[in-house]
Amino acid sequence: MSGMVQHLNELIPYLVNCLSDKKALVRSITCWTLSRYSHWVVTQQHDLYLKPLMAELLKRILDSNKRVQEAACSAFATLEEEACTELVPYLGFILETLVFAFQKYQHKNLLILYDAIGTLADSVGHHLNKEEYIQLLMPPLIAKWNMLKDEDKDLFPLLECLSSVATALQEGFLPYCEPVFRRCVSLVEQTLNQHLAHVQNADQFEVPDKDFMIVALDLLSGLAEGLDIHIEKLVATSNIMHLLYQCVQDPMPEVRQSSFALLGDLTKACFVHVHPTIPEFMPILAQNLYTEHISVCNNATWAAGEISVKLGAEMKPYVPILLQPLIMIINRPNTPKTLLENTAITIGRMGYVCPSEVNIFLTYKLFQKIIFLTNFRSPRLLDNLSGPGVQACAISGITMKRIQHSVACVK
């Protein structure tokens, strides 16, 4: 790429012009080529490159040729990832085009369109939460949602898309949240019942497709993250905590991965409904800190940290069963950086609420490692690590921030 930079000021305008070529194959390949230079385009003056590229790609999204539609939609999703909030001034224009594409696209390209909309929501976040944008975007999405049956696998990409949209819209999603929440809970319950039927009578009942449950759990996480406390009434009138208790014990790692993410999000949004279930969840959560499945371990670690913040001193009985595997993760060679950071933050959160209990397990070397991983610096504390509880109290100074939990691979 570095060798191409000196030529891009001439190459990009040429390629943008090629998007209007009379041959569909040229238009399609040009979409792909331009997507490779999205990062450079975003760093330049918008009027020179970003705006012309965006305008032409949006035209190609509505191209008469299906292959060009597909290439343009994929290229635009790549541009969204690079541009992020730089796209905010153009959201109205972008949404009008993407929504019009709902009327034009057939089955295969609809799936790519869902991805483009979900990526846009992830990229611009709460900036999407404006009434005019909501009125543009939600009706076609809900229309597709109502059209698809529970057993239709086209629900997968739509659920993933809605998860991103719900998180971005926050309270703006409230008018649509109840039917979406209820259907997701129903999908989880149906899959669990199908799994139980298969276990009890494998000859009569097939293995269920658990992807339905995974994407439903991910959308529930998106709702909890976006709606925050407003999801409390929905949780109160459902059996989601009972279902979630079954999900965290599922033999499929991807199910547990999404389940622990939801457990953490519900802990943040409506702990009043999680609190009574803590004695049941904690031993299972601790077991999953030993797993070889990194994403499962990461989400379980993050959920333990969120629970620590809410539980406070009541966390004491669970410190030993959680801290031992967390220390193993910290000391294990080749542990992924995100998991290391998540683990250090969770130990810090436990140290914040239960300093004496955590201090028993800390060595000076481990303490230094945790401080390094959390980017916390205090020479005075590092020089005076003596006396009971001092190390854990120092760790309690770690910023109480959330390291982004690893969400389901399908998201």
Order of alpha helices (4+ residues) and beta strands (2+ residues): alpha-alpha-alpha-alpha-alpha-alpha-alpha-alpha-alpha-alpha-alpha-alpha-alpha-alpha-alpha-alpha-alpha-alpha-alpha-alpha-alpha-alpha-alpha
